Each structure stands twice: as structure tokens, then as C-alpha cells.
Amino acid sequence: MGKVTIAFLGATETVTGSRFLVASEKSKILVDAGMFQGLREDRRKNWDPFPVEPSTIDAIVLTHAHLDHSGYLPLLVRDGFKKKIVTTNYTAKLAAVVLRDSARLQVEDARFAAEKGFSKHEKPLPLYNSEDAEKTLLYFAPVPFRERTQLTSDSWVSFYPSGHILGSAFIVLEVDGKTFLFTSDMGRGNHPLLSPPDNPPPTGIDVIVTESTYGNRIHETPRHSFAEIINSAIKRGGSILIPAFAVDRTEVILMALHDLIETEAIPNIPIYVDSPMALKALDYYRDAIRTNAPELLAGIAKQWESSDPFDPGNLSEMRTVDESKSLNNLEYSSIIISASGMATGGRVVHHLANMLPDPKNTVILVGFQAAGSRGRSLEEGKKEVKMHGKWIPVNAKIVKVESFSVHADGDEMVAWLRKTKDPKQVFVVHGEPDAQAALVERLHSELGWKTVAPKRMQVFEVL
């Protein structure tokens, strides 16, 4: 065996931009190729030259479809990567939705910035375009869960369900005799459709790379229930806007609303899903139920074989721009679910501009809000937020509901990781600095592990 290294190219001191390069004398394997989001200083990193010539990468392993794990792929392909992007079946399908939407939004945002003149650049450019995204999809190579797949002459990967979103996985990567466990984004075991995360390998792991999104927090039952928040908004005569990630969070919210309406906990008011990306993802979730996909909870396919878990009978799918615009003049209390989940782009931005000034309305935040995002500004109680070059007053009621989080919290991560014995090296990534530091301390004090929160571009030799 020769020297094996791991380089941390993203997701250090932040929750976005997951990119990890494992290299031996024979192979270079990139785990995830995510886009940086949130703070401007982080977003600018998307424009930095990639530290390794993309054509020299032998394979990319993609853990799931979210943009902060997949959104950088088109740049690598445009700049010379021509090998396989190995992933699971539904990650490949959902990543196609995510990347096409990302390319479209970037082109539209660049055009809008040029027209309105609020960009600092004379000619704003997108990070990549639709042609780049389509070329990327040609390299996807789906493989089954729980099967060892050879990548190169000295490397193999195995995918295991992680319960985070449809198709999501933690992976075991073997390179030149060294074995890595990448948790990626870990689910909580309480998803209404997906099976709980598989147990990690108990032994034989040399290196663990773990996420820490909620490493310093414990998910609590919200002070006000989801139903109470909705009923309060209806009583004020307002409508409810839920910024939700198009992939998975929209489906989880719709299932919760289905249950509340069916049990008469809330009135049967109109529900609108206004995100082309979310609607395409919704079709794949329906397909997964119809085909009884391997990552689903046992019995789910049979339970919903004759009905739609996402539609209580009042769901409208807003596919066109005109349909989206029609929601600006609602005459009755309604629920609008729109992407993106951190309000960084997409149709939800226009709905926020329309609904935030009215104190009768409610905005419900149902996911992690990264530093620098509009969602974080709303969560922190800012009195105005900037959208498309204008400052919009925040008079609507803003409520955070953490019970919908599909990220394991600090206790859940420690309990899951505890099942793996005696790794030689442990790295904590994909969290803001306080969250990373908290999980580093817990893994050291509770499990006795030598644990590091790496800096961006740090390279470590595997022991």
C-alpha cells in the first residue's frame, strides 16, 4: 500500500460546498461536488479555480442530490471531467432536476441583474448554463444500494440508505487498502416515507468524515404546533408561505398537511406548490412509492397504493409563470409552498416580496437557514430583507418549525457514530464553526476519538 490522502475542498466552517478528494498513487476519487451557498464570501468560492485539474479525477461519488452536494458538477464537466459520476438510482434522477433548475436560475438571475443594473459586474454571467448541465447528466452511473462497486483498480464504493432524502446515502469508500466512512447528510430515523439510516460498519473503518449541521443543537418539539401556527394565520385573515427545499422537504410538508386536514386539525384551505423543480421531484417520490423503492419504509407502497399521500384533495400544482403570478392576488387564506428553502432564489423570492409587508401573513421556516441567506435574516428577526435590489419590510409573522428537519441533531449523530468502533481519524465538516466545534468536543469526550475540524484546502495523510 502506498500513500493515501484526503483533501477538504469545501464544507469546512460552513454547511455548503461539500467536496472531498481522496487520492492514492493510482486514483483520485472526488466525494460530492457541491455548490457554496449563503454568505457572499462563500458564494464567491464557486468561481475559484478548482485545485485539481478535473480531467485527472478518476471518478466522482455523489451521496445525494441537494445543490450543496451536486451543484458544482457542471463546472467540472465543462472543464474536462469525462469519467463516471457514481450514485444511486433516485439521486441520479433528482440531481437531473436540481442541476437543470440551477442552470436555469443562474441564467435568469444573470439576465435580470443585467436588465435592472444592480450587479457590480458590467455583464453578469451565470456560473454555468443549461448546456453544461445536460452534458453532466451523461456521466451519471447509478448503482444499487448495499453493493460494493469498483471505481478504479484500487478503489471501491458502497452506498447505504441514510434516510435524508430519496436516494440519499452514506458511503463506504475503499482506496488502496484504506477505508473511509462519509456520513454525508444523515437523516433522523423519523421520515414519513424513508427507512431509518442503515447502521454504520462496526469495525474496519480507518477514517470517518461526518456532517455537523446540527452538531450543537438538539431538535425540540416546537412551542407552537404546526397546526396552531396555520390556524392562527387563518384567524388573522392571512395566508401562509412555506419556503421549502424542492427535494424532500416539500414532500414531507405535504404529507403533514394531508394528515392535519384528514384529522380536521386545520381547515381544508387551498394548498399551492409553486416550484417547477419541486413538482418534478414530487413525481419521482410518487414513482418511488409506486415501484416500492428499496429505501422506503416497509409497507409504505401498500399503504398508498390507491391514494396520493401528498394531496388531501385541495392541492394545486402551479407549473407556469402565469399560474405563479396568480398567487399574488389571493382573496382567501391559502398555503403556498415554494422553493428555495433558504429563500436564496426561485419563485419563493417573489412571494416573499409580495407577502412580507402584510402583518396578516405568516412565513414558516421549516429547514436549516445558512448564514447569509434571506431565510437566516428572517429567522434572526431582521426588519427588512433585500430582494432583487430592493429592501422589503418584514411585517408578516415569522415562525421557525424545526420538527421538519431531516438532519440528525447532535445526540442523533453521536448515537449513530457510536456504533463504529475505533476509527483512526475523524473529521467533522458540513457545519458552521460553532456546530463543528461542539461535535468535535462530543466525539472526543464521549467516544474518545481523535477528531479534527479541518480548514478549507487542508490535506491529511491517512494513518
C-alpha positions as CSV (number, residue, x, y, z in Angstrom):
1,M,0.0,0.0,0.0
2,G,1.2,3.5,-0.8
3,K,0.3,6.9,0.5
4,V,-3.4,7.9,0.6
5,T,-4.5,11.4,1.3
6,I,-7.8,13.3,1.8
7,A,-8.2,16.9,0.8
8,F,-11.0,19.1,2.2
9,L,-12.0,21.4,-0.7
10,G,-15.3,22.6,0.8
11,A,-17.9,22.2,3.6
12,T,-15.3,23.4,6.1
13,E,-16.6,26.0,8.6
14,T,-19.8,26.1,6.6
15,V,-22.7,23.9,5.7
16,T,-22.3,24.1,1.9
17,G,-19.9,23.3,-0.9
18,S,-19.2,19.6,0.1
19,R,-16.1,18.5,-1.9
20,F,-13.6,15.9,-0.6
21,L,-10.8,14.4,-2.7
22,V,-9.3,11.1,-1.7
23,A,-6.1,10.3,-3.6
24,S,-3.7,7.3,-3.8
25,E,-0.8,6.8,-6.2
26,K,-3.3,5.3,-8.7
27,S,-6.6,7.1,-8.2
28,K,-8.3,10.4,-7.5
29,I,-11.8,10.0,-6.2
30,L,-14.0,13.1,-5.5
31,V,-16.8,12.6,-3.0
32,D,-19.5,15.1,-3.8
33,A,-19.2,18.3,-5.8
34,G,-21.4,20.8,-4.1
35,M,-22.1,24.5,-4.6
36,F,-21.3,27.1,-2.0
37,Q,-24.3,29.0,-0.8
38,G,-25.2,31.6,1.8
39,L,-22.7,34.3,2.6
40,R,-21.3,36.3,-0.3
41,E,-17.7,35.3,0.7
42,D,-18.8,31.7,0.4
43,R,-20.7,32.1,-2.9
44,R,-17.6,33.7,-4.4
45,K,-15.7,30.4,-3.9
46,N,-17.8,28.8,-6.6
47,W,-15.8,31.0,-9.1
48,D,-12.4,29.9,-7.7
49,P,-10.3,27.6,-10.0
50,F,-10.7,24.0,-8.9
51,P,-7.5,23.0,-7.2
52,V,-7.1,19.8,-9.2
53,E,-7.3,19.5,-13.0
54,P,-10.8,18.0,-13.5
55,S,-9.6,15.7,-16.3
56,T,-7.3,13.9,-13.7
57,I,-10.2,12.9,-11.5
58,D,-10.9,9.2,-12.0
59,A,-14.5,9.1,-10.5
60,I,-16.9,11.2,-8.6
61,V,-19.1,9.7,-5.9
62,L,-22.3,11.6,-5.3
63,T,-24.1,11.0,-2.0
64,H,-27.4,12.8,-2.7
65,A,-29.0,15.4,-5.0
66,H,-29.1,18.5,-2.9
67,L,-27.3,21.5,-4.6
68,D,-24.7,21.9,-1.8
69,H,-23.5,18.4,-2.8
70,S,-24.1,18.3,-6.5
71,G,-24.3,21.8,-7.8
72,Y,-20.6,22.1,-8.8
73,L,-20.7,19.1,-11.1
74,P,-21.4,21.0,-14.4
75,L,-18.2,23.1,-13.9
76,L,-16.1,20.0,-13.5
77,V,-17.6,18.5,-16.7
78,R,-17.2,21.8,-18.6
79,D,-13.6,22.0,-17.5
80,G,-12.6,18.5,-18.5
81,F,-14.0,15.8,-16.3
82,K,-15.2,12.9,-18.5
83,K,-15.4,9.9,-16.2
84,K,-18.3,8.3,-14.2
85,I,-20.4,10.1,-11.6
86,V,-21.4,7.1,-9.4
87,T,-24.5,7.4,-7.3
88,T,-27.9,5.8,-6.5
89,N,-30.9,5.5,-8.8
90,Y,-33.0,8.3,-7.4
91,T,-30.1,10.5,-6.7
92,A,-29.3,10.4,-10.4
93,K,-33.0,11.2,-11.2
94,L,-33.3,14.0,-8.7
95,A,-29.8,15.5,-9.5
96,A,-31.0,16.0,-13.0
97,V,-33.9,18.0,-11.7
98,V,-31.6,20.0,-9.4
99,L,-28.9,20.8,-12.0
100,R,-31.3,21.8,-14.7
101,D,-33.1,24.1,-12.3
102,S,-29.8,25.5,-11.0
103,A,-28.6,26.3,-14.5
104,R,-31.9,27.9,-15.5
105,L,-32.0,30.1,-12.4
106,Q,-28.4,31.2,-12.8
107,V,-29.0,32.3,-16.4
108,E,-32.2,34.1,-15.4
109,D,-30.6,35.8,-12.4
110,A,-27.7,37.0,-14.6
111,R,-30.1,38.3,-17.2
112,F,-32.3,40.0,-14.5
113,A,-29.3,41.6,-12.9
114,A,-28.1,43.0,-16.2
115,E,-31.6,44.4,-17.0
116,K,-32.1,46.0,-13.7
117,G,-28.5,47.2,-13.3
118,F,-28.0,46.1,-9.7
119,S,-25.0,43.8,-10.4
120,K,-21.5,45.2,-9.8
121,H,-20.4,43.4,-13.0
122,E,-20.8,45.2,-16.3
123,K,-22.0,41.9,-17.9
124,P,-23.2,39.5,-15.2
125,L,-22.6,35.8,-16.1
126,P,-24.1,32.6,-14.9
127,L,-21.8,30.1,-13.2
128,Y,-22.9,27.6,-15.8
129,N,-25.8,27.2,-18.3
130,S,-28.2,24.5,-19.4
131,E,-25.9,23.0,-21.9
132,D,-23.3,22.4,-19.2
133,A,-26.0,20.8,-17.0
134,E,-27.2,18.5,-19.8
135,K,-23.6,17.3,-20.6
136,T,-23.1,16.5,-17.0
137,L,-26.1,14.1,-16.9
138,L,-24.5,11.9,-19.5
139,Y,-21.9,10.8,-17.0
140,F,-24.2,9.6,-14.2
141,A,-23.8,5.9,-13.5
142,P,-26.5,4.7,-11.0
143,V,-25.7,1.6,-8.8
144,P,-27.7,-0.3,-6.2
145,F,-27.7,0.2,-2.5
146,R,-25.6,-2.1,-0.4
147,E,-23.4,-3.4,-3.2
148,R,-19.6,-3.0,-3.5
149,T,-18.9,-1.2,-6.8
150,Q,-15.4,-1.0,-8.2
151,L,-14.3,2.6,-9.3
152,T,-10.7,2.1,-10.3
153,S,-8.0,-0.6,-10.0
154,D,-7.6,0.2,-6.3
155,S,-10.9,1.8,-5.2
156,W,-14.5,0.6,-4.4
157,V,-17.6,2.3,-3.1
158,S,-20.7,1.0,-1.3
159,F,-23.9,3.1,-0.8
160,Y,-26.2,2.7,2.2
161,P,-29.6,4.4,2.8
162,S,-29.2,7.4,5.1
163,G,-32.9,8.5,5.5
164,H,-32.2,12.1,4.5
165,I,-33.9,12.4,1.1
166,L,-34.9,9.9,-1.6
167,G,-31.8,8.3,-3.0
168,S,-29.5,9.7,-0.2
169,A,-26.7,7.6,1.1
170,F,-23.8,7.4,3.5
171,I,-20.9,5.7,1.7
172,V,-18.0,3.4,2.5
173,L,-15.1,4.2,0.2
174,E,-12.1,2.0,-0.1
175,V,-8.9,3.4,-1.6
176,D,-5.6,1.4,-1.7
177,G,-6.5,-0.5,1.4
178,K,-7.8,2.4,3.4
179,T,-11.5,2.6,4.3
180,F,-13.5,5.8,4.6
181,L,-17.0,6.3,6.0
182,F,-18.6,9.5,4.7
183,T,-21.9,10.2,6.6
184,S,-22.9,13.0,4.1
185,D,-26.2,14.4,5.3
186,M,-27.7,12.0,7.9
187,G,-31.4,11.5,8.4
188,R,-33.1,11.2,11.7
189,G,-35.0,8.0,11.5
190,N,-38.4,9.6,11.6
191,H,-39.1,10.3,7.9
192,P,-42.7,9.6,6.9
193,L,-41.5,7.7,3.8
194,L,-37.9,6.7,4.1
195,S,-36.4,3.9,6.1
196,P,-34.1,4.9,9.0
197,P,-30.4,5.1,8.2
198,D,-28.6,1.8,8.0
199,N,-26.3,1.1,10.8
200,P,-22.6,2.0,10.0
201,P,-20.0,-0.7,9.8
202,P,-19.0,-1.6,13.3
203,T,-15.3,-2.1,12.5
204,G,-12.7,-1.8,9.8
205,I,-13.2,2.0,9.2
206,D,-9.9,4.0,9.1
207,V,-11.4,7.4,8.5
208,I,-14.8,9.0,9.3
209,V,-15.9,12.2,7.7
210,T,-19.1,13.3,9.4
211,E,-21.5,16.2,8.9
212,S,-22.3,18.5,11.8
213,T,-25.2,20.7,10.6
214,Y,-26.9,20.5,14.0
215,G,-23.9,19.4,15.9
216,N,-24.5,21.9,18.7
217,R,-28.3,21.6,18.8
218,I,-31.0,19.1,19.8
219,H,-34.2,19.2,17.8
220,E,-37.0,20.2,20.2
221,T,-40.8,20.0,19.8
222,P,-41.8,23.5,18.7
223,R,-43.6,25.7,21.3
224,H,-46.4,26.1,18.9
225,S,-47.6,23.1,16.8
226,F,-47.7,23.3,13.0
227,A,-51.5,23.2,13.2
228,E,-51.7,26.1,15.7
229,I,-49.4,28.3,13.5
230,I,-51.6,27.7,10.5
231,N,-54.9,28.2,12.3
232,S,-53.6,31.5,13.8
233,A,-52.7,32.8,10.4
234,I,-56.1,31.8,9.1
235,K,-57.8,33.6,12.0
236,R,-56.0,36.8,11.1
237,G,-57.2,36.5,7.6
238,G,-53.8,35.9,6.2
239,S,-52.0,33.3,4.1
240,I,-49.1,31.1,4.9
241,L,-45.9,30.9,2.9
242,I,-43.5,28.0,3.4
243,P,-40.1,28.3,1.8
244,A,-39.2,24.6,1.3
245,F,-36.4,22.8,-0.4
246,A,-37.8,21.4,-3.6
247,V,-36.4,17.9,-3.0
248,D,-37.9,16.1,0.0
249,R,-38.9,19.0,2.3
250,T,-41.9,19.8,0.0
251,E,-43.0,16.2,0.1
252,V,-42.7,16.0,3.9
253,I,-44.7,19.2,4.4
254,L,-47.4,18.0,2.0
255,M,-47.7,14.7,4.0
256,A,-48.0,16.6,7.2
257,L,-50.7,18.9,5.7
258,H,-52.5,15.8,4.4
259,D,-52.7,14.4,7.9
260,L,-53.8,17.7,9.5
261,I,-56.6,18.1,7.0
262,E,-57.7,14.5,7.2
263,T,-57.9,14.7,11.0
264,E,-59.6,18.1,10.8
265,A,-56.8,19.8,12.8
266,I,-56.8,22.6,10.2
267,P,-59.4,23.7,7.7
268,N,-59.4,22.4,4.2
269,I,-57.9,25.5,2.7
270,P,-56.2,25.6,-0.8
271,I,-52.6,24.4,-1.0
272,Y,-50.4,25.5,-3.8
273,V,-47.0,24.1,-4.7
274,D,-45.3,26.8,-6.7
275,S,-41.9,25.4,-7.9
276,P,-41.4,23.5,-11.2
277,M,-38.4,21.8,-9.6
278,A,-40.5,20.7,-6.6
279,L,-43.2,19.3,-8.8
280,K,-40.7,17.3,-10.9
281,A,-39.2,15.9,-7.6
282,L,-42.8,15.2,-6.4
283,D,-43.3,13.0,-9.5
284,Y,-40.2,10.9,-8.6
285,Y,-41.4,10.5,-5.0
286,R,-44.7,9.2,-6.4
287,D,-42.8,6.9,-8.7
288,A,-40.7,5.6,-5.8
289,I,-43.9,4.7,-3.9
290,R,-45.5,3.1,-6.9
291,T,-42.4,0.9,-7.5
292,N,-41.7,0.3,-3.8
293,A,-38.1,1.7,-4.0
294,P,-35.6,-0.1,-1.6
295,E,-35.1,3.0,0.6
296,L,-38.7,3.3,1.5
297,L,-40.3,2.3,4.8
298,A,-41.7,-1.2,4.8
299,G,-45.4,-1.1,3.9
300,I,-45.4,2.4,2.5
301,A,-46.1,1.3,-1.1
302,K,-49.1,-0.8,0.0
303,Q,-50.4,1.9,2.3
304,W,-50.7,4.4,-0.5
305,E,-51.4,2.1,-3.5
306,S,-54.8,3.6,-4.0
307,S,-54.3,7.2,-2.9
308,D,-51.9,10.1,-3.1
309,P,-50.1,10.9,0.2
310,F,-49.2,14.4,-1.0
311,D,-52.7,15.6,-2.0
312,P,-55.6,15.8,0.5
313,G,-57.9,16.9,-2.3
314,N,-57.1,20.6,-2.5
315,L,-53.6,20.6,-3.9
316,S,-52.9,22.8,-6.9
317,E,-49.6,22.4,-8.9
318,M,-48.5,25.7,-10.3
319,R,-46.4,24.9,-13.3
320,T,-46.4,28.1,-15.4
321,V,-45.2,31.6,-14.7
322,D,-48.8,32.9,-15.1
323,E,-50.1,30.4,-12.6
324,S,-47.4,31.5,-10.2
325,K,-48.3,35.2,-10.7
326,S,-51.9,34.5,-10.0
327,L,-51.0,33.8,-6.4
328,N,-50.1,37.4,-5.8
329,N,-53.8,38.3,-5.5
330,L,-55.3,35.6,-3.3
331,E,-58.7,36.6,-1.9
332,Y,-58.8,33.8,0.8
333,S,-56.4,32.2,3.2
334,S,-54.1,29.7,1.5
335,I,-50.9,27.8,1.9
336,I,-48.1,28.4,-0.6
337,I,-45.1,26.0,-0.7
338,S,-42.3,27.3,-2.8
339,A,-38.5,26.9,-3.3
340,S,-35.9,27.6,-2.4
341,G,-35.9,26.6,1.3
342,M,-33.4,29.3,2.4
343,A,-35.1,31.9,0.1
344,T,-31.9,32.3,-1.9
345,G,-33.7,32.2,-5.3
346,G,-36.6,30.8,-7.2
347,R,-40.2,31.7,-7.1
348,V,-40.3,32.0,-3.3
349,V,-38.4,35.3,-3.6
350,H,-41.3,36.9,-5.4
351,H,-43.8,35.5,-3.0
352,L,-41.8,36.9,0.0
353,A,-41.7,40.3,-1.7
354,N,-45.5,40.2,-2.1
355,M,-46.4,38.7,1.4
356,L,-43.8,40.0,3.9
357,P,-45.2,43.6,4.1
358,D,-48.6,42.3,5.3
359,P,-48.9,41.6,9.1
360,K,-51.8,39.2,8.5
361,N,-49.5,36.7,6.7
362,T,-47.2,34.1,8.1
363,V,-43.9,32.7,6.8
364,I,-43.0,29.3,8.3
365,L,-39.3,28.3,8.1
366,V,-39.0,24.6,8.1
367,G,-35.3,23.9,7.4
368,F,-31.8,24.9,8.2
369,Q,-31.1,28.5,7.2
370,A,-27.5,29.1,6.3
371,A,-25.6,32.2,7.4
372,G,-26.0,34.9,4.7
373,S,-29.3,33.6,3.3
374,R,-32.5,35.5,3.3
375,G,-34.0,32.7,5.4
376,R,-31.4,33.3,8.1
377,S,-32.2,37.1,8.1
378,L,-35.9,36.3,8.6
379,E,-35.0,33.7,11.3
380,E,-32.9,36.3,13.1
381,G,-35.8,38.9,13.1
382,K,-34.4,41.4,10.6
383,K,-37.0,44.1,9.9
384,E,-36.3,44.2,6.2
385,V,-34.6,42.0,3.6
386,K,-33.2,42.8,0.2
387,M,-34.6,41.1,-2.9
388,H,-33.8,42.0,-6.5
389,G,-32.2,45.2,-5.5
390,K,-35.0,46.5,-3.2
391,W,-35.5,46.4,0.6
392,I,-38.7,44.8,1.6
393,P,-40.2,45.5,5.1
394,V,-40.8,42.4,7.2
395,N,-44.3,42.8,8.9
396,A,-45.5,39.3,8.4
397,K,-45.2,36.8,11.3
398,I,-42.1,34.7,11.0
399,V,-42.1,31.2,12.7
400,K,-39.4,28.5,12.8
401,V,-40.5,24.9,13.0
402,E,-37.6,22.5,13.5
403,S,-39.7,19.3,13.7
404,F,-39.4,19.0,9.9
405,S,-35.7,18.9,9.9
406,V,-34.2,15.9,8.0
407,H,-30.8,16.4,9.5
408,A,-29.7,14.4,12.6
409,D,-29.1,16.6,15.6
410,G,-26.1,16.3,17.9
411,D,-27.5,13.5,20.0
412,E,-28.6,11.5,17.0
413,M,-25.2,11.9,15.2
414,V,-23.3,10.8,18.3
415,A,-25.6,7.8,18.9
416,W,-25.3,6.7,15.2
417,L,-21.5,7.2,15.1
418,R,-21.0,5.4,18.4
419,K,-21.8,2.1,16.6
420,T,-18.5,2.3,14.7
421,K,-15.5,1.3,16.8
422,D,-12.0,2.7,16.9
423,P,-11.6,4.8,13.7
424,K,-8.0,6.1,13.3
425,Q,-9.0,9.6,12.2
426,V,-12.3,11.5,12.4
427,F,-13.1,14.7,10.6
428,V,-16.1,17.0,11.3
429,V,-17.4,19.0,8.3
430,H,-20.6,20.5,6.9
431,G,-21.5,22.7,9.8
432,E,-21.0,26.3,10.9
433,P,-18.0,26.8,13.2
434,D,-19.9,26.5,16.5
435,A,-21.6,23.3,15.4
436,Q,-18.4,21.7,14.2
437,A,-16.6,22.6,17.4
438,A,-19.4,21.2,19.5
439,L,-19.4,17.9,17.7
440,V,-15.6,17.7,17.8
441,E,-15.8,18.0,21.5
442,R,-18.5,15.5,22.0
443,L,-16.8,12.8,19.8
444,H,-13.6,13.4,21.8
445,S,-15.1,13.4,25.3
446,E,-17.9,10.8,24.8
447,L,-16.3,8.4,22.4
448,G,-12.6,9.1,22.9
449,W,-12.0,9.7,19.3
450,K,-9.2,11.9,17.9
451,T,-11.3,14.4,16.0
452,V,-10.4,17.4,13.8
453,A,-12.5,20.1,12.1
454,P,-10.4,20.7,9.0
455,K,-9.8,24.1,7.3
456,R,-10.5,24.5,3.6
457,M,-7.8,23.1,1.3
458,Q,-6.2,21.2,4.2
459,V,-4.7,17.8,3.1
460,F,-4.2,14.9,5.5
461,E,-2.4,11.7,5.1
462,V,-4.4,8.7,6.1
463,L,-2.7,6.9,9.0
